[in-house]
Structures are given as structure tokens and as C-alpha cells.
């Protein structure tokens, strides 16, 4: 009889459930809406979990009683005080299997590193960083963005872009090609109109505009280049904080890069690499290619006491990616 494992990536934008067997072959996929309790509440989180799980189970043509172990990576699960409520929400799914929940940042580490330990850096709409040593002692940042001095995801990058636009307007800083690009993007008539519109809340400029910053930087604008380099250095400092916490300085280990900001390539990654290597020269930067839910499935296998190694992880990553794209 085939044994199945469930992994769920509970995100701020969408929730993905993945069911696979012990050989790493995908049996079912399901997707639903956002599940971060900070924005949708625990009832909204449960609804997203239930919907994604139901679709994955129908795809696999199995029942909940056939799940042998489950892992959940949960966006917004940042503090120990949230564990009880998080597990209670997951418990409403009615799974009769051992399970575990972690912050969703850890999924990238499990999905991207053969050794299952190291550091994961997330830079998408927001940013986060967590790590495990070999004994799974955890290091972490707060995951609460600029308010607590952590950057940079696309949201934080756009804050800095607005600063640059304002500095051009006041002549505190240089002119930048970001200005005409964002005038076109927002439909503002002038820089005056754009800044007034931002202040008066009739114009929005959010994380979705971050790709424009990379485009302007690629064309050689020094202000845009400096902003992306700033983001890379900030992400490097977040990683270094975690590296210090779990004493990885003198080791060789993976740093898994997760999130859409890393699609920007070397402009972001090289300042990040340089900052990490000043502290931990043995760090290997790896761009996550597998769906994060792969890490959740591996976590579910561990809860059931099923050993997995690099071969299973790679098979699962390949089959999950093919299933997601219809390959």
C-alpha cells in the first residue's frame, strides 16, 4: 500500500498543498487563496488550508486517512506565542497523522538544500531570514520589515525609491531615470503631481512596481543601481545575523535564496554574496528552484519517521515542478 505525505505552503498571497509518496513522486496539488492569519485571520487561514487540501486530495484520489505525515510552512507564524493558535487551526483539518508547523521561510531551506540545514533568505513582497544548524537549532530575524530595521523586499525597496524621488524634487539628491519611469507607471503628470498624489493617497506605489527599478538600473541609472545594491547589502546583513546566532561562520553551508526579488539577478545577489562572505566565506548561495511546498512534504515525512535524502528531495522537486506546469 502506498504511503502519502502532505506538505502545505501557507502564503500571504496563496496557499499550496502538495501530496507525494515516499519516493518523491507527486500525487496531487491544490491551490487556494491567502492564509496568513495577520491579514485573513485564523478562520481565513483554515478556509485556505481546507480548500487547498481538498483539491490536492481529489487530485491524488485519496482520503485524509491515507496521509501518514504532514508539514506546514506558515507565513505570519513568527513568534512562539502563535504556535498554539496555529496548530489549533491546522487541527481543524481533521488529519489523523503526525504533523509540524514552521515559519514558511524554513520551507526554502528544506526544499533547496541537500543537507537540510543552513540559511534561507526570502525577498519577495517582504523579506525574512531564518536558519538551522545541523542540530536544527534555529536562528532568525523578526520578519517584521522596516519597522524593526529589516530590509529589503520589494515593499521596502519602493520606500527607498520614494525617498529618492522626494530627494530629487527637493534637490537634496540627484535626478534619476526612476522619475519618468514611475510617472508613466502611475499616470502622474509630473514629479510634483506624483509626490502630492502619494501623500494625499490618490496615487499608489507599491511592491508591484519593483521590476521597474531593476529595468531602470539595468539601463545604467546610478540611483536605481545604488538602491538595488542597498537591498542586497541589507539582505546580507540579515543573513549574517542568523549565521552568528547559530555559529556557522567557519562552516560550509547553503544559503537558499527565495522570492521574486532574486529574479533581478547579479545586481541584487552580488552585494548580498559579498556581505555574507565577509563573515562566512564558506557560504554557498543557491537560488531555490523547487516549489517551497516540497520542503513542507519533506517535513511531513520526518514527522512520520520516514528518512529522506538528496535523491528523494530532487525527485520530489522535479515531479512537483512538472505537475505545477502540467509537464
N, C-alpha and C positions, 0 to 999 in steps of 0.2 A: 504494500500500500504506500502510495506517495505521501511524503510529509511536506507540508506547506508552511511558509513563513510570511509574515506581513510586515511591511515597512511603510510608514506614513511620514511624509514631509509636510508639516503644517506651516504654511507660509502666510505672510501678510497680504499677498496678492491672490494666491491659490493654494489648494491643498491637494496633494497627490498621494495615492495609495498604490503600492506595488506588492503583488503576491508572487512568490517564486518557490521553487523546490530546493532541496539541499544541494543540488548540482549547480545551482546558479541559473536555472532556466526560468524565464519569466512565464507566469501562467495567466496573470490578469493585471490590468491597470485601471485606475479610476481617478477622476479629477473632479474637484468641486471648487467652491469659492474660498475666500479668505478665512483663516481660522485663528488669527492672532487675537487672543482674548482682550488685548489692550484696545482693540478697535471694534470687535464684534461681540465681546462678552463671552462668558463660558457657554451660554446657550448657543450662540452663533458658532463657537468652536465645535460644539458637539454636532450641530447640524452639518457643518462642513465635513467632519470626520465620518458621520453616518452616511452621507451621500457618496463620498469618495470610496469608502469601504464597500458599500452596496454595489457600486459599479464594478469595482475590482473583483468582488466575489462572483458576480454574474459573468464577467469575462473569463474567470477561471473555472466556472461551473462547479463551484464547491460551496459548502456551508461554513458558517463561522466555527462550528465544532471541529473542522478539519485544520484550523490554524494551530500550529504547535508552539509558536513563539512570535512575539511582536515587538517591534521597536518604533518609537515615535520621536521625531525631532520637531520641537515646538517653538516657533517664533514667538517672542514675548515671554517665554519661560526663562526669566533672567535671575530670579532670586530664590533661595531655599524656601522662603515663606510661601511661594506659589506652588510648591510641589503637591501638597495635599489636594488643592483645588484642581490642579492639572490632572492628577491621577484619578480623581473622582469623576472628572469629565470623560476621560478615556474609559473609565469603568462602565459608563452608561452604554457602551457599545455591546456589552454582554459577551465579551470574549472569555472563553474558559482556557486560558493559556497564560504562561508567564510573560510579563512584558516589562518594558522600561521606557522612561521618557527622559530626554536630554534636550538642552538648548539646540536649536536647529543648526547652529554653527558646527557642532560636532559631527553632523552627518557628512559634511565635506571631508573631514579628516578620515572617517571610516571608509568613505567611498573612494577617496583619492590616494590613500597611502597603503602600500602593501603591508607595512608593519603595523598599521592601526594606531599609531601614536605620532606625535609631532605637534604642529601648529596649523590652524586653519584661519585664514584671513578672508572676511567677507566684505565686499564692496559692491553694493547694488544701489538701491534707493537709499538705504542707510549703510551702516558699517558695523562690524563686530569682529572679535578675535577671541578664540579660545584654544587651549591646547591640552594634551595629555602627555605625561611621560610614560615610560614602559610599564610602570605600575598603575597607570591611569590616575595618578594624582593630577588634579586639574588646575590650570592657570587660566585667568580670564580678565577681560576688561568689563566695564559695566554694561556696555551695549546701549548706552543712553545718549550717544551723539555729542554734539557741541555743548550742550548744557553741562555735561560732565567732562568736557575737554577732549572728546574723542572724535576723530575725523579720519578718512573722509569717504563718504558715499556720495552719490550724485546730489542728494539734497544739500549736504554740506558744501560741495563744490559750487553749487548755484548760489549759496550765501556769499561765498567769496567772489563770485562773478559779479553779483550786485554791488559789492563793495568796490570792485574795480570800475564799474560803470559810474558809481557815485563819485569816485575819486577823479575820473576823467572830467565829469561835469563841474566839480569844484576846482579843478586844476591842481589838486593835491597829487594826482598821479598822471601818467601818460595817456594819450589817446590809444584806443585799442580797436582792432577789427571786430572784436566781440560786439561793439555797439551797432554797426549796420546789420550784422547777422541777427541780433536779437530784436532789432526794430522790425526786420522782415518777419521774424518768428512770431512776434506779438501783435503786429499790425500797428504799433505806435507810430505817431507822425514824426517824432523827434526824441532825442535823449531826454529833454525836459518832460515831454509827454509820457515817456516810459517811466521815469522815476516818480512823477506825480501819480501815475496810474498804479504803480506798485504800492506807494504809501497810502493811497485812497482806496485800495482794494478793488479797483476796477480792471486791473491787469494782473494776471497770474503768471509767475515764472517759477516753475518747479523742476523736480528731478528729470522730467521727461525731456528737458532742453539740454541735458548734459552732453549728448552726442554732438551738438553744435560746437561745444567748447573744444572737443577733440578735433573736429573738422577745421576750426579756425587755427588751432595750434599746428595741425599738420601743414597748413598753408604758411606757417612761419611767424605768426603773430607772437611777439615775445611775452606779452601779458598772459595770453592763453597758455603758452608753454610753461610759464612760471607757476600758474595756478595748478596745472596738472602735476608738475613736479612737486609742488607743495602737498598735494593729495598723496602722492607716492611716499613722500617722507613721513607724513602723518601715519599712514598705514604701517610703515616700517617701524615707527616708534611704538605703535600698539602691539605689533608682533614682538618687539624687543621686551616690552613689559611682561608678556606672557613667558617668553624664553627665560627671563630672570626668575620668575616665580617658580618654575619647575626645573630650573638648573640644567638647561640644555646647551649652555654656552660652548662647551668643549666637545659636543657630540655631533655626529652626522645625522640629520633628520630631515623630513619633508615639511615644507611649508606649502599647504594647499591653498590655492587662490580661487575663490568662488565669487561669482557675481558679475553682472553686466559691465561694470566699470572696467574690468580687466580686458574686455574686448578692445579697449583703446590701445593695447599693446605696449611697446617699449617705453613710450612717453610716461606711462604710469608705473610700469613694472621695474624699469631700471633704477629709478630713485629709491623704490622700495627695496630692491635687492641690495643696493649699495648701503642703505641704512642698516639692514639686517646683518650684512656681512661685516660691518664694523664691530659687531658684538659676537656673532656666531658664524664664523667663516665656513662651517660645515653644513650650513642650511642649504637644502636643495629646493628651489621654487618650482612648483608643479601646478599647472593650470588644470582645474578639475574639468574632466571631460564627461564623466558619468553623471546621470541624474542623482541628486542628493538622496532620493528615496532608496537608492542602492545601499547607502550607509545605514539606513533605518532597517532594511531587511537583515543585514549582517548583525546589527544589534539584536534583532529578534532571534536570530539563530543562536546567539550567545546566551540569551535568556533560557532557551530550551536545552542548553548544554551541548549544542552541536558545534563541533570545531569547523572552522573555515580558514582557508589560507589564500594566498595570492591567486591561485588558479580559479577558485570559486568566485572571488571578487571580480576578476577580469571577465569570467563568463557571465556573471550577473550584470556587470556594466555593459557588456556587448549586447546581451539579449534585451535588457531594459531599453537601451538606446534604439535598437531596431524596432522594438514594439512601439515605442513612443512615436517613431517616424513612419510606422507602417511597413518597415523593411522586412 
